[in-house]
Amino acid sequence: MKYYKKLNLDHNIVAKKTLEYIKANRDKIKTSWTNFNFNDFVKEVPELLTLFKEINITPYRVALIVHRVSKENVHRDDTDVSARINIPILNCEGSQTKFWKTSAQPVQKFLSNGTSYLHIDEKECELVEILELDVPTAIRVKEPHSVSLGEKIPRLSLTVEFIEDIEYLLND
């Protein structure tokens, strides 16, 4: 199984404008996962709408992922979406997204903003793959994964959902 696929997309202007958006909306970012109002976001970062044109997919939802601790717990995203594209925004170099396999049953937990996720004890997992998020990357978010930071904190990435099911990107 392919857990991720790096995409050859020029994301630099999206990353730069996203960072400006984050600074202007700092008061709205309270947890490690912040859903942005999509229409408001693309008014400030319209390049997100064209970034994926060459691969014929249409974004409709974005969230900011903020990592402030050096090692995150193993989890699966609690979603019906099988894959998203994560875009590096700040301090992603040297960090590792680790993918795990396990037969353990996850436990549903919640962030303080009500966002749910499925926690899995790392002791019950086997490491199978490691990714450095240095370019936009399609990721299987329903597979167990965790993030370990590099030298710089915080690590910021944008996760994007699409109208289309993008799992096919991970099957070729």
C-alpha positions as CSV (number, residue, x, y, z in Angstrom):
1,M,0.0,0.0,0.0
2,K,1.2,3.5,-0.8
3,Y,0.7,5.8,2.2
4,Y,1.6,9.0,0.4
5,K,2.6,10.5,-2.9
6,K,4.6,13.6,-3.4
7,L,3.2,15.9,-6.1
8,N,5.1,18.2,-8.4
9,L,3.1,21.3,-7.8
10,D,4.6,24.8,-7.2
11,H,3.1,25.7,-3.9
12,N,5.4,28.6,-2.9
13,I,2.9,31.4,-3.4
14,V,0.2,29.4,-1.6
15,A,2.5,28.8,1.3
16,K,3.6,32.5,1.5
17,K,0.0,33.8,1.4
18,T,-1.2,31.1,3.8
19,L,1.4,32.3,6.3
20,E,0.2,35.9,5.9
21,Y,-3.4,34.6,6.4
22,I,-2.4,32.8,9.6
23,K,-0.7,35.9,11.0
24,A,-3.8,38.0,10.2
25,N,-6.1,35.4,11.8
26,R,-3.9,34.3,14.7
27,D,-6.8,34.8,17.2
28,K,-8.8,32.0,15.4
29,I,-6.1,29.4,15.9
30,K,-6.6,27.8,19.2
31,T,-5.7,24.1,18.7
32,S,-3.5,21.9,16.6
33,W,-6.4,21.6,14.0
34,T,-8.2,24.8,12.8
35,N,-10.8,24.6,10.0
36,F,-10.7,27.8,8.0
37,N,-13.8,29.2,6.3
38,F,-13.0,28.2,2.8
39,N,-14.5,31.2,1.0
40,D,-12.7,33.6,3.3
41,F,-9.5,31.7,2.8
42,V,-9.5,31.7,-1.0
43,K,-10.3,35.4,-1.1
44,E,-6.9,35.9,0.5
45,V,-5.2,32.9,-1.1
46,P,-6.9,32.5,-4.5
47,E,-3.9,30.6,-5.9
48,L,-5.2,27.6,-3.9
49,L,-8.0,27.3,-6.5
50,T,-5.6,27.0,-9.4
51,L,-2.8,25.0,-7.7
52,F,-4.5,21.7,-8.5
53,K,-5.9,22.5,-12.0
54,E,-3.2,20.5,-13.8
55,I,-4.3,17.3,-11.9
56,N,-8.0,18.1,-12.3
57,I,-9.1,18.2,-8.7
58,T,-11.1,20.9,-7.0
59,P,-10.5,22.0,-3.4
60,Y,-13.4,22.7,-1.1
61,R,-12.1,22.6,2.5
62,V,-8.9,23.7,4.2
63,A,-7.6,23.3,7.7
64,L,-4.4,24.4,9.4
65,I,-2.4,21.8,11.3
66,V,-0.1,23.2,14.0
67,H,2.5,21.0,15.7
68,R,4.2,22.4,18.8
69,V,5.4,19.3,20.6
70,S,8.3,17.3,19.3
71,K,6.5,14.0,19.0
72,E,2.7,13.5,18.3
73,N,0.7,10.5,19.3
74,V,-0.2,7.9,16.6
75,H,-3.7,8.6,15.3
76,R,-6.1,8.2,12.4
77,D,-8.1,11.1,11.2
78,D,-11.8,10.6,12.1
79,T,-13.2,11.4,8.7
80,D,-15.0,9.8,5.7
81,V,-12.3,11.2,3.4
82,S,-9.7,8.6,2.5
83,A,-7.0,11.0,1.4
84,R,-6.1,14.7,1.5
85,I,-3.2,16.8,0.2
86,N,-1.0,18.4,2.8
87,I,1.0,21.5,1.9
88,P,4.1,22.5,3.9
89,I,3.8,26.1,5.2
90,L,6.5,26.6,7.8
91,N,9.2,24.6,9.5
92,C,8.3,21.3,7.8
93,E,11.9,20.5,6.7
94,G,13.5,17.9,8.9
95,S,10.1,16.8,10.4
96,Q,8.8,13.3,9.8
97,T,5.3,12.1,9.2
98,K,5.4,8.4,10.2
99,F,3.0,5.8,9.0
100,W,2.2,2.8,11.1
101,K,0.3,-0.5,10.9
102,T,-1.6,-2.1,13.7
103,S,-4.4,-4.4,14.6
104,A,-5.2,-2.3,17.7
105,Q,-8.6,-0.7,18.0
106,P,-8.4,3.1,18.1
107,V,-10.0,5.2,20.9
108,Q,-11.9,8.3,19.8
109,K,-10.6,11.5,21.4
110,F,-11.4,15.2,20.9
111,L,-9.4,18.3,20.6
112,S,-10.6,21.3,22.7
113,N,-12.4,22.7,19.6
114,G,-14.5,19.5,19.3
115,T,-12.5,18.0,16.4
116,S,-12.4,14.2,16.8
117,Y,-9.5,11.9,16.0
118,L,-8.8,8.2,16.6
119,H,-5.9,7.6,19.1
120,I,-3.7,4.5,18.9
121,D,-1.1,3.4,21.4
122,E,2.3,3.5,19.6
123,K,3.4,0.4,21.6
124,E,0.8,-1.5,19.6
125,C,2.1,-0.2,16.2
126,E,4.8,-1.1,13.7
127,L,6.5,1.7,11.8
128,V,6.2,1.1,8.0
129,E,7.0,4.4,6.2
130,I,8.4,7.9,6.9
131,L,7.7,11.1,4.9
132,E,9.4,14.5,5.0
133,L,6.7,17.0,4.0
134,D,8.7,19.2,1.7
135,V,6.2,19.5,-1.2
136,P,2.4,19.1,-1.5
137,T,1.7,15.5,-0.8
138,A,-1.3,13.2,-1.0
139,I,-1.7,11.3,2.3
140,R,-3.9,8.5,3.4
141,V,-5.3,10.2,6.5
142,K,-7.3,7.1,7.7
143,E,-4.1,5.1,8.1
144,P,-2.3,5.4,11.5
145,H,0.2,8.2,11.4
146,S,2.1,10.6,13.7
147,V,4.4,13.6,13.3
148,S,7.9,14.1,14.8
149,L,9.3,17.6,14.5
150,G,12.6,18.8,13.2
151,E,14.7,21.5,14.9
152,K,12.2,24.3,14.3
153,I,8.8,24.8,16.1
154,P,6.0,25.3,15.3
155,R,5.5,23.2,12.2
156,L,2.6,24.5,10.1
157,S,0.9,22.6,7.2
158,L,-2.3,23.1,5.3
159,T,-4.5,20.1,4.7
160,V,-6.8,20.3,1.7
161,E,-10.0,18.2,0.9
162,F,-11.4,18.0,-2.6
163,I,-14.8,17.5,-4.2
164,E,-13.3,14.5,-6.0
165,D,-12.1,11.4,-4.2
166,I,-8.3,11.7,-4.6
167,E,-7.4,8.2,-3.4
168,Y,-6.6,7.3,-7.0
169,L,-3.5,9.5,-6.7
170,L,-2.1,6.9,-4.3
171,N,-3.0,3.9,-6.5
172,D,-0.8,4.7,-9.5
